[in-house]
Amino acid sequence: MEVFVQQIINGVTLGSIYGLIAIGYTMVFGIIGMVNFAHGDVFMVSAFIALITVLILSTWLGISSVFLSLFIVLIVGMLITSLVSWAIERVAYRPLRGSFRLAPLISAIGMSIFLSNFVQVAQGPRNKSIPPFFQNVIVVMERDGYEVTLSYRQIIIWVVTALLLTAFWYVVAKTSLGRAQRACEQDQKMAALVGVDVDRTISITFIIGAALAAVAGTMYLMYYGVVSFSDGFVPGIKAFTAAVLGGIGSIPGAVIGGLLIGMIETLWSAYFSIDYKDVAAFCILAVVLIFLPQGLLGRPEVEKV
């Protein structure tokens, strides 16, 4: 029982990170119907931005407050990553809008390779690490010498994720930007006819997705303490899997899918084999999609005639 509780805590933490990344996939797919395969590498770039910012703050500026450093890292990461994502949309995707369907997909794969290789050349192929953040833990329960712990890092990841998702829900559900996004999702031509700036709305969607990925990148770096140029691929694919599992195009589905993938991964690692944790997540995704092709919360496609 203690092992199960501990793995649930770890799974929710990991799933929170996947959920933040998955929202970027599902938002872009929902508004322009494209799978942005470069989003995982945008997440990896944001983790490196966080790494460099942490080192500058601690080594050059001598800032010792962990909370102040984390706040600055989040702000800097969100700003720079949003700028990167805006540039990607403007240069690699917008000119291909309206062309055949595979063109933006190929462009996204090319952009993913470009970002991965750029970081590999600029930062080197080795793992990069930072000093550990928030090492203290809270003992939740103890039995027969086994302690179930909840670290301060996990609490921060939960709180930051919950606050961001609440703010994001408010933007989508209650603001004019959210109405414009929903209008573009349904019909871009009709949205333009009623005065919605479609290009601006799509650009802001990319920026919001990148800002959430930047928070995920910072949380990932804080949680594991290490990042590599190849970290855009596996976490990115898992986040995409979470978006598909929850129902791609559904924002609550992306969050639920992220939490499920995180818990499946940690529980499988604890009770079966850590070597096959990725296989387990993808197998369960395949089983779900056989019976629910639209995902858990997705809407079935209706063929218009």
C-alpha positions as CSV (number, residue, x, y, z in Angstrom):
1,M,0.0,0.0,0.0
2,E,2.8,2.4,0.9
3,V,4.6,1.8,-2.4
4,F,1.3,2.4,-4.3
5,V,0.7,5.7,-2.5
6,Q,4.3,6.8,-3.2
7,Q,4.0,5.9,-6.9
8,I,0.6,7.8,-7.2
9,I,2.4,10.9,-5.7
10,N,5.2,10.5,-8.2
11,G,2.8,9.8,-11.1
12,V,0.7,12.9,-10.4
13,T,3.9,15.0,-10.4
14,L,5.2,13.5,-13.7
15,G,1.7,13.7,-15.2
16,S,1.4,17.4,-14.3
17,I,4.5,18.1,-16.5
18,Y,3.1,16.0,-19.3
19,G,-0.2,17.7,-19.0
20,L,1.3,21.2,-19.4
21,I,3.1,20.1,-22.6
22,A,0.1,18.2,-23.9
23,I,-2.0,21.4,-23.8
24,G,0.3,23.0,-26.4
25,Y,-0.3,20.0,-28.7
26,T,-4.0,20.0,-28.3
27,M,-4.5,23.7,-28.6
28,V,-2.6,23.9,-32.0
29,F,-4.4,20.8,-33.3
30,G,-7.7,22.2,-32.2
31,I,-7.3,25.6,-33.9
32,I,-5.5,24.7,-37.2
33,G,-5.7,20.9,-37.3
34,M,-2.0,20.3,-37.3
35,V,0.2,18.1,-35.1
36,N,3.1,20.4,-34.0
37,F,5.9,17.9,-33.7
38,A,8.3,20.6,-32.8
39,H,6.5,21.3,-29.6
40,G,8.5,18.7,-27.7
41,D,11.7,20.4,-28.7
42,V,10.3,23.8,-27.7
43,F,9.9,22.2,-24.3
44,M,13.5,21.0,-24.4
45,V,14.7,24.5,-25.4
46,S,12.8,26.0,-22.5
47,A,14.5,23.6,-20.1
48,F,17.9,24.8,-21.4
49,I,16.8,28.4,-21.1
50,A,15.9,27.7,-17.5
51,L,19.3,26.0,-17.0
52,I,21.2,29.0,-18.4
53,T,19.1,31.5,-16.4
54,V,19.7,29.5,-13.1
55,L,23.4,29.5,-13.7
56,I,23.5,33.2,-14.5
57,L,21.5,34.1,-11.4
58,S,23.5,31.9,-9.0
59,T,27.0,32.3,-10.5
60,W,27.1,35.8,-11.9
61,L,24.5,37.8,-10.0
62,G,24.8,35.9,-6.7
63,I,21.1,35.6,-6.0
64,S,20.8,33.0,-3.3
65,S,17.0,33.1,-2.7
66,V,15.6,29.9,-4.3
67,F,12.0,31.3,-4.6
68,L,13.2,34.5,-6.2
69,S,15.4,32.5,-8.6
70,L,12.5,30.2,-9.5
71,F,10.2,33.2,-10.2
72,I,12.8,34.9,-12.4
73,V,13.5,31.7,-14.3
74,L,9.8,31.1,-15.0
75,I,9.3,34.6,-16.3
76,V,12.5,34.6,-18.5
77,G,11.7,31.1,-19.7
78,M,8.1,32.0,-20.7
79,L,9.1,35.1,-22.5
80,I,12.0,33.7,-24.5
81,T,10.2,30.4,-25.3
82,S,7.1,32.3,-26.4
83,L,9.2,34.4,-28.7
84,V,10.8,31.2,-30.2
85,S,7.4,29.6,-30.7
86,W,6.0,32.8,-32.3
87,A,9.0,32.9,-34.7
88,I,8.4,29.2,-35.6
89,E,4.8,29.8,-36.4
90,R,5.6,32.9,-38.4
91,V,8.4,31.4,-40.4
92,A,7.7,27.6,-40.7
93,Y,3.9,27.2,-40.5
94,R,2.1,30.3,-41.6
95,P,3.4,30.4,-45.2
96,L,2.2,26.7,-45.6
97,R,-1.3,27.4,-44.3
98,G,-3.7,26.4,-47.0
99,S,-1.2,24.1,-48.8
100,F,-1.6,20.3,-48.9
101,R,-2.0,18.7,-45.5
102,L,1.4,17.0,-45.2
103,A,3.4,20.2,-45.9
104,P,3.1,21.8,-42.4
105,L,3.6,18.3,-40.8
106,I,6.9,17.9,-42.7
107,S,7.8,21.5,-41.8
108,A,7.1,20.6,-38.1
109,I,9.4,17.6,-38.2
110,G,12.1,19.6,-39.9
111,M,11.8,22.3,-37.2
112,S,12.0,19.6,-34.5
113,I,15.3,18.3,-36.0
114,F,16.6,21.9,-36.3
115,L,16.0,22.7,-32.7
116,S,17.4,19.5,-31.4
117,N,20.6,19.8,-33.5
118,F,21.0,23.5,-32.7
119,V,20.9,22.8,-28.9
120,Q,23.3,19.8,-29.4
121,V,25.8,22.1,-31.2
122,A,25.4,25.0,-28.9
123,Q,25.3,23.1,-25.5
124,G,27.1,19.9,-26.4
125,P,25.8,16.3,-26.3
126,R,26.3,15.7,-22.6
127,N,23.7,16.0,-19.9
128,K,23.6,19.4,-18.2
129,S,22.8,19.7,-14.5
130,I,22.0,22.3,-11.9
131,P,22.3,22.3,-8.1
132,P,19.3,20.7,-6.5
133,F,16.3,22.8,-5.6
134,F,14.1,22.3,-2.5
135,Q,15.6,19.1,-1.1
136,N,13.3,18.9,2.0
137,V,10.5,16.3,2.1
138,I,7.4,15.7,4.2
139,V,6.8,12.2,5.5
140,V,3.1,11.4,4.7
141,M,3.0,8.0,6.2
142,E,5.4,5.3,7.5
143,R,5.0,1.6,8.0
144,D,7.6,-1.2,8.6
145,G,10.4,1.3,8.0
146,Y,9.1,2.4,4.5
147,E,8.4,6.2,4.4
148,V,6.0,7.7,1.9
149,T,7.3,11.2,1.2
150,L,6.1,14.3,-0.6
151,S,8.9,16.6,-1.5
152,Y,8.7,20.4,-1.7
153,R,9.5,20.2,-5.4
154,Q,6.5,18.0,-6.0
155,I,4.2,20.4,-4.0
156,I,5.5,23.4,-6.1
157,I,4.9,21.5,-9.3
158,W,1.3,20.7,-8.2
159,V,0.6,24.2,-7.1
160,V,2.1,25.9,-10.2
161,T,0.3,23.5,-12.5
162,A,-3.0,24.0,-10.8
163,L,-2.7,27.8,-10.8
164,L,-1.7,27.9,-14.5
165,L,-4.5,25.6,-15.6
166,T,-7.0,27.7,-13.6
167,A,-5.8,30.9,-15.3
168,F,-5.7,29.2,-18.7
169,W,-9.3,27.9,-18.2
170,Y,-10.4,31.4,-17.4
171,V,-8.7,32.8,-20.5
172,V,-10.3,30.2,-22.8
173,A,-13.8,30.3,-21.2
174,K,-14.3,33.9,-20.2
175,T,-12.3,36.3,-22.4
176,S,-12.6,37.6,-25.9
177,L,-9.4,35.8,-26.8
178,G,-11.0,32.5,-25.8
179,R,-14.1,33.2,-27.9
180,A,-11.9,34.1,-30.9
181,Q,-10.0,30.8,-30.4
182,R,-13.2,28.8,-30.3
183,A,-14.5,30.6,-33.4
184,C,-11.3,29.9,-35.3
185,E,-11.5,26.3,-34.2
186,Q,-14.9,25.9,-35.7
187,D,-14.5,27.9,-38.9
188,Q,-11.7,30.2,-39.7
189,K,-13.4,31.9,-42.7
190,M,-16.6,32.6,-40.8
191,A,-14.5,33.9,-37.8
192,A,-12.7,36.3,-40.2
193,L,-16.0,37.5,-41.6
194,V,-17.3,38.5,-38.1
195,G,-14.1,40.4,-37.4
196,V,-11.8,37.9,-35.7
197,D,-8.1,38.4,-36.6
198,V,-7.3,34.8,-37.4
199,D,-3.5,35.2,-37.9
200,R,-3.2,37.0,-34.5
201,T,-5.4,34.5,-32.7
202,I,-3.3,31.6,-34.1
203,S,-0.1,33.3,-33.1
204,I,-1.3,33.9,-29.6
205,T,-2.3,30.2,-29.4
206,F,1.2,29.2,-30.2
207,I,2.6,31.7,-27.6
208,I,0.3,30.4,-24.9
209,G,1.2,26.8,-25.6
210,A,4.9,27.7,-25.6
211,A,4.5,29.6,-22.3
212,L,3.0,26.5,-20.7
213,A,5.8,24.3,-22.2
214,A,8.3,26.7,-20.6
215,V,6.8,26.2,-17.2
216,A,6.9,22.4,-17.8
217,G,10.5,22.7,-18.9
218,T,11.4,24.6,-15.7
219,M,9.5,22.1,-13.5
220,Y,11.2,19.2,-15.4
221,L,14.6,20.7,-14.8
222,M,13.8,21.5,-11.1
223,Y,12.5,17.9,-10.5
224,Y,15.2,15.9,-12.2
225,G,18.1,18.4,-12.0
226,V,19.4,17.5,-15.4
227,V,18.5,18.0,-19.1
228,S,19.8,16.8,-22.4
229,F,19.3,17.9,-26.0
230,S,17.5,14.7,-26.6
231,D,14.9,15.4,-23.9
232,G,12.5,16.9,-26.4
233,F,11.7,13.6,-28.0
234,V,10.6,11.2,-25.4
235,P,8.7,13.6,-23.1
236,G,7.3,15.3,-26.2
237,I,6.0,12.0,-27.6
238,K,4.5,11.1,-24.2
239,A,2.8,14.4,-24.0
240,F,1.4,14.0,-27.5
241,T,0.3,10.5,-26.4
242,A,-1.4,12.1,-23.4
243,A,-3.2,14.6,-25.7
244,V,-4.4,11.7,-27.9
245,L,-5.4,9.6,-25.0
246,G,-7.5,12.4,-23.5
247,G,-9.0,13.4,-26.9
248,I,-6.9,15.7,-29.0
249,G,-8.5,19.1,-29.2
250,S,-9.9,18.8,-25.7
251,I,-8.0,20.8,-23.1
252,P,-9.4,18.9,-20.0
253,G,-8.6,15.7,-21.9
254,A,-5.0,16.8,-22.3
255,V,-4.6,17.3,-18.5
256,I,-6.4,14.0,-17.7
257,G,-4.3,12.1,-20.3
258,G,-1.1,13.6,-18.9
259,L,-2.0,12.5,-15.4
260,L,-2.9,9.0,-16.6
261,I,0.3,8.6,-18.6
262,G,2.3,9.8,-15.6
263,M,0.7,7.3,-13.2
264,I,0.8,4.4,-15.7
265,E,4.5,5.0,-16.1
266,T,5.4,5.2,-12.4
267,L,3.1,2.3,-11.4
268,W,4.5,0.1,-14.1
269,S,8.1,1.0,-13.1
270,A,7.3,0.1,-9.5
271,Y,5.5,-3.2,-10.0
272,F,6.8,-4.6,-13.2
273,S,9.9,-3.4,-15.1
274,I,11.3,0.1,-15.5
275,D,12.7,-1.0,-18.9
276,Y,9.2,-1.3,-20.4
277,K,7.5,1.7,-18.8
278,D,7.2,3.5,-22.2
279,V,5.9,0.4,-23.9
280,A,3.2,0.0,-21.2
281,A,2.0,3.6,-21.7
282,F,1.8,3.2,-25.5
283,C,0.1,-0.2,-25.2
284,I,-2.6,1.2,-23.0
285,L,-3.0,4.1,-25.4
286,A,-3.5,1.6,-28.2
287,V,-6.1,-0.3,-26.3
288,V,-8.1,2.8,-25.4
289,L,-8.0,4.1,-29.0
290,I,-9.3,0.7,-30.3
291,F,-12.5,1.2,-28.2
292,L,-12.6,5.0,-28.1
293,P,-10.9,6.3,-31.3
294,Q,-11.7,9.9,-30.3
295,G,-10.0,9.5,-26.9
296,L,-11.5,9.8,-23.4
297,L,-13.0,13.3,-23.8
298,G,-12.7,13.9,-27.5
299,R,-15.7,14.5,-29.8
300,P,-16.3,12.0,-32.6
301,E,-15.8,13.4,-36.0
302,V,-18.9,14.1,-38.0
303,E,-18.6,13.8,-41.8
304,K,-20.3,16.9,-43.4
305,V,-22.3,16.2,-46.5
